[in-house]
Amino acid sequence: MPLRSARVPRDAVHHPVFARFYARFSVSADLRGGIAAYREELLAGLSGRVIEIGAGNGLNFAHYPAAVSEVVALEPERTLRKLAVTAALHADVPVDVVPGAAEALPVKSEAFDGAVVSLVLCSVRDLSRALSEVRRVLRPGGELRFFEHGVAPGGAMATVQRGLDRTVWPRLFGGCHTSRDPLAAIEAAGFELGTYRRLRVPEKGPQLPTSCCVLGVARRPHEDTH
């Protein structure tokens, strides 16, 4: 596996209380909130070597198609990483869970056919640097699959999101920010946007600060020399 020395501390992200909450909440959301179906859609058609950034407790692992030869799954938070290691043991494809942060991926350039970010761009410390790193480790023409929540399309909710991000939300939810624009950030990082669709999660019930989501694919340009 083409790992390189990371430029960040082994446990640069440490949110044990949030991690325990997220581990319980995410499993419930998969079963009752329809998130599992979105994971299936997110990963369908991937093949070859894949890197997943911010694997959390490993809920994506069960949905990787058989054409994927290997998944290198990075998770910086220790509690979640331990859960991801357990999930990897039950996956149908080889999954290697390793420590690492999105802003300094400990892998060689152009080493992967696909990259996956799933509900993680909201919490990375430096969004542009993280996406630049994803672009670096993808081969030209490689796919970035994304399923992310972000800023609401105008109105009162967007105002609420900005207020939450300036105050309590990141502290309560492991560094999460609700008002980031993942599509704009992906384009600004030099990716070519492919097909995508906007979602409301959950589909029914009151709108939450994290309800506005987008699921789709982008590509590192074939002619890209980074």
N, C-alpha and C positions, 0 to 999 in steps of 0.2 A: 504494500500500500504506500502511495507516494506522499507520506507525511513529511512535513518540515517543521523546524522548531517554531513554536508559537511565540509571538511577541507580546503576549499578555499573560498575566498570572493564571495559574491553573484554575482557580476559582474566582475569576474576576467578577462573576455574578453570583450573589449569594442572597437568596430570598426564601429561607426555609419555611416561614409561616405561609407566605403566598404559595409556595410550591405545594405544600400539603393541601391547601384549599383548592388549587388548580387541579391537582391529581383527582380529587373527588368530583369537582364540578365538571371537568372535561369529559369524564366517563359518562356522567348523567346526560350531558349535552349531546354526546354521540348517540346515545340510546333513545332519548326522548325529544331532542331538538333537531334531529335530522342531519347532524354534522357528519355522521358516518357516510352518508350518501354523497356529500360534497367532497369528502376525502377520496372516495372511489372515483368521482369525476375528475378530480385534480390530478390523479396519478395514472389514469387510463392512457395506455399507449406509450408509456415510457419504456425505454430499453437501454441496455448497456450499463455503464457505471454512472451512479447517481450520488450526488451529495445533498443531504438535507441539513439545512441550517436551523438551529433551534428546534430540535426534535421533541422537546418536552418529555412527556412520559411515554412516548413511542406509539401513539395511537394511529399514526399513519402506516406503521410497519405492516400491518395485516392487509393493507390494500395495494401494496406494490405488485404489479403484474409479473408473471413468470419470466418475461423477456428481460427483466432487470437482472444483471449478473452480479451486482454488488451495490450496497448502499453504505456510504460513509456518513454517519449521523452525528452531527456535532451538537452537544448540549452543555452550556457553561455552568448551569446550576446543579450542584451536587445531588440534592435530593431527587430532582427530576431525572438526572442522568442515571441514578441507580434503578429507577423504575423503567427507564428506557432499555437498560441492559437486560432486565427481565423480559420485557416485551420482545426484544430482539431474539431471544431464545425460541420464541414460538412463531417467528415469522417464516414465511414460505420461501423467502429469498435471503441470501447472506447479508446480515446487517452488522456493521462494526460501529459501536457507539464510543465516541472519543470526546474528551474535553476540548473546548475551543470557543472562541468568540467570533462573531460575524465580521468584525472589523479587522481581523488578522487570521484568516483561515489557514490552518497549519497543513496545507497541501500544495502540491506543485501546480504551476499554471497549465491550463488547457488539459487537465487530467480527467475531465468528466463530460459525459454526453448529456447529462441533465442535472438540473439543480431544483430544489424544492424549498419554498418558503411558505409556511402555513401558520398564520396568526402569530407572526414573529416580528415583522417589520415595525410594528407599533412600539416595540420595546427595545430595539437596538439603540445603543447610545449615539452612534453616528451613522445615520441612514445612508447618506451618500457614499461614505467609505465602505460600508457593508455591501452595498450593491456593486460598487467598483470591484470588491474582492470576489463577489459571485461571478461577475463578468470575466475576471482574470482566470478563474479556475475552470470555466467552461471552454470547451473547444469552440472554434468558430462554427457557427451554425447550431450550436447546442441550445437546448431549450431551458428556459426558466419557467417553472410552473408556480403559480402564486394563488393563494387563497387568503385574503387579508381584509380586515375591517379598516375603515377610514372615515374621513370627514363626510358629514352629511351634505347633500347638494343644496346648500343655502338654507335660510330660514332659522327658526328659533333653535333647532337642535344643534346646528353648527356653532351658534353662539354659546350654548351650554357646553359643548365639547371643548371649545377654547378655554372657557372658564375652568373647567375641571382639570384640563392639562396644566394650567398655571398653579393649581392648588393641590387638591387632595388625591386625584386619581393615580398619578404615577407612584405615589408613596404607598397607596393601598394595594395596588395591583402590579407589583413587581416591575415598575418602570414603564408600564403601558401608557401610551398616548393615544387619545381617541380622535384627534383632529388632523392626523397626518394624511397625505394624499399619496397612496402607494402607486397609482398609475403614473402620476406626474414624476415621482421619484424614479421609477423604473425607466421611463423614457429619458429622463435627465442623465441617467447613468450610462446611456448609450445603447440600450436594448431596443430592438424593433418589436413593437407590440403586435401580437397576433390576435386571435379571437379571445374575447372575454365577455363576461356578463355580470351585471350588478345583481346583488341579492339582498334580501332583508332577512336577517337571522335574529330571532326566530321569525318565521313567516307570519305568525299570528300573535296577538297579544300586544302589550304596550311597546312602543319603540324605545330601545335602550341606546345609550351613547355608543355602543359597539354594534348596533344592528346593521349599519350600512356596510356591506361587504362587496368584494369583487373577486371573481374567480376566473383565471384565464392562463394564457401562455404568452411569453415573450421569447425572443431569440437574440443571441449574440450574432451580429452580422457576419456573414461568411468571409467578407473581406477585412474583418476587424483584426488589426495587429496590436490593439490595446496600447 
